Amino acid sequence: MQLPLPIHQIDDETLENFYAENNLLLLDSLRHNFELIQQPFFYIWGTKSSGKSHLLKAVTNHYVENQQTSIYIPLEKTQYFSPHVLDNADQLDLICLDDIQMIEGNEEWEVAIFDLFNQIREQQGLFNNEKKTLLLISADRPPNLLKIKLPDLRSRLTWGEVYRLDELNDEQKRIILQRNAYNKGLELSDEVANFLLKRIDRDLKVLIAQLELLDKASLQAQRKLTIPFVKEILKL
């Protein structure tokens, strides 16, 4: 079995640096299914910056590190690959489909995902079938609000466990920024972290990207992260 292209590569996202406080029930259920899949389907939704992509990448990394087969597919980038990427995907241990709302109304993708659900469900009904696949799907809204045209796919999206990721507040975002900085060997004070939250888009992806720039600039200039230095580098 060979997939058309490898979409996932190891990133910095891990289960350890995923902010779990708001989503302990979800993480507990996921971890139980890492060991023995009893519930193969998870639908995880939340607003921008709630951590959906982080969680899906983190789970994918967990599988990679444990020598299990997995694929992470960012559906916002379907211009670069076709639904054939899902051919034989039921032979993998894990499939993560990020941002399913991006394929609303796309008949080819809807049928491919519908078929994938059926293939995975068939695994559950076979005795002595050791191959079990875990399917994680993320979206920006609950399944009943998706504009999926294929009725049978709409129903399948609720076959498993459905969770909402709670949006992070500013205090939680500050903690995440400081953890990221610490992992890079940077000291990010409360004062500087709060300054970033006030002056930059509160989207966590944007904040972490800016932190990457500050990390490189700090190394090159051999300077600590202070508000004047941050203003200079980010042109604030």
N, C-alpha and C positions, 0 to 999 in steps of 0.2 A: 504494500500500500504506500502510495506517495501522494502527498498533497501538492497542488500546483505551485505553491510558493510559500516559503516560511515568512510569516508576517511578524511573529514575535521575536524580539531580542531582549536580552536581560537589561532591565532598567533599575533605577534606584528604588522603585516602589516595593515595599515588603509588607508583610502582615505585621511585623514588629513596629514599623513607623507609620502604619495606618492608625489614625486617631479613632480608637474603638469605643470610647466612653459612651457615645450616643447609640451604639449599634451592637451591644453585647449579645443580644439574643440571636441576631443574624450570624455573627461570627461563631458563636457556639454551635449553631446548626450546621454551618459550613464545615467546621472542623470535624464534626461527627461524620459527615459524608465524605471527607477526605479518606477516612479509615475504611468505611464500609458504606457504599452508596445505597441508601434506602430511599432517598428523595433525589432524583436526578435533575430536577428542574428548579432553578432559582431566578426570579424576576426581581431586579433591584432598581428602584427609581428614586430620583431626587433632583433637586434644582441644580443649577450651575454651581460648581465649587463645593458640592456636597461630598465628593470623594469617590464617585462611581468608577471612574477610569482607574484611579489609584487602586481601589479594591480589586478590580478585575486583573490588572497587571500584577498586583501582589500575589493573588492566587496562582496566576500563571507562573510566576517566578518560583513559588513554593513547589509546584509540580516539577518544573525544570530542575530545581536543586535536588529533588528526590528521584531524579532519573525517570520521571513519568512523562508520557507524551502529551503535549498540550499545544493549543494555538489561541492567540489573542487577535481578534479581528476588529479593527476600528471602522465601523460602518460609515463614518463620516468621510472615509477615503475610498469609497467604492469605485471612484473613477479610475483607480489604479489596478483593480482586480475584479474578476467576475464571480457570480455565485458558484462557479465550478470549484472555488476554493473549499466548498463544503462537501465536495465529492469524497466519499469514504471517510468523512470526518468522524463518523460514529465508531471508527476503529481507534480513536484517540482516547486518552483518559480524561481530558478536559477540553472544553470549547468555551471561549468567552466571546460573546458578541456585544460589543460596546456601542451604545447609542442606536438602538433599533428604530427609533423614530426617523432616522435618516433614510430608511428604505420604505417608508409609508407609500403605498400606491405603486411600488415597483413590482410588477407581477412576477418577474423572474426571480427576484430575491425572496419575495413572499412564499412562492412555491418551494424554493430550495430550503428555507427555514422550516416550513411545514413538513417537508419530507424528513428533515433532520429530527424533528420531534418524534415522528412515527418510528424512525429507525431506532432511536434511543428507547422509546417505550417498548418496542419489541424485545429489546435486551432484557427488560425487567420480567418478561413473561416466560423466558426460556430457563428451564431447569439446568443446573450445572454449567451455566454460561458464566465464565469467570470475567469476561470483558464487560465492564460497566463504564458508562460515560457520564460525566457531570457536565451539565450545560448551564452556564451563567449568562443571563441577558440583562443589559442595563438600558434605561430609558430616562427621559426627562419628565415623564408623567406616568400615571398608573395605566395598566393595560386597557381598561375600558375607555380611556380617552385617546388612545392611539387611532389614527385614521388608516388602519389596516383594511384593505379591500377584501381580502380572502377570509370569509367568515370562520372557516375551520382553523385558520392560524390564530385568529383573535381568541377563540375558545382555548386553544392549546397554551397560550401565554399565561393562562391562569391555572394550568394543570398542577403546578408545583407550589412552592412557597413564594409569597410576594412580600417584599419589604420596602419600606420607604427609608432612605437615608436622610436623617435630619440635617438641616443646614448648619454649618459651623458658625458659632458666634465669634466676635473679634478676639475674645480671650483665648478661645481654642485655636484660632488661626495664629495668634502670637506664639502659643506653645509649639505649634507645628513648625513655624519659622525658626524658632530657637532650637528645636531638635535638629532640623536640617542644617542649621549653622554649626551646631556642635559636632555633627557627624563630619563636617568639612574642616573641623579644627578652627572654626571661627567663633569669636565671642560676640553674641548679639544681645545687647542689653535691653531691658524692658523699654527704656526711653527710645532707643533707635527702632526697635520693633514696632512700638506704638506709632512712631513717626511714619514708618513705611505704610502702616495700615491706614493712616489718615491721608497720606499724600498719593498713594498708588491705588489703582483699581483693586477692589477687595477680592477679586477672583484669585483663588489660591494658586492656580497655575501661573498667573501673571506675577504674583508675589515671589514664588519660588524661582521663576525665570530671572527676575531682577536680583534675587539673592545670588544666583549663579554669576551674574555680571559683577556683583560686588565682591564675590569670593576671588575671582580672577584679578580684579583691580587691586584688591587688598594685598594679594600675593606679590603682584608686580611692584606696587608702591611701598610694600613693607609697612603698611599702616593699619591701625585698628579701625573698626567700623564706628565712626562717630557721625553725628548728624551733619556737620559741615562736609565731611568726606562723602557721605551718601548724597548730599545735595549736589556736590561737584560731579560725581560719577554719573548720577542719573539725571543730571540737569534739571533739578526740581527747583 
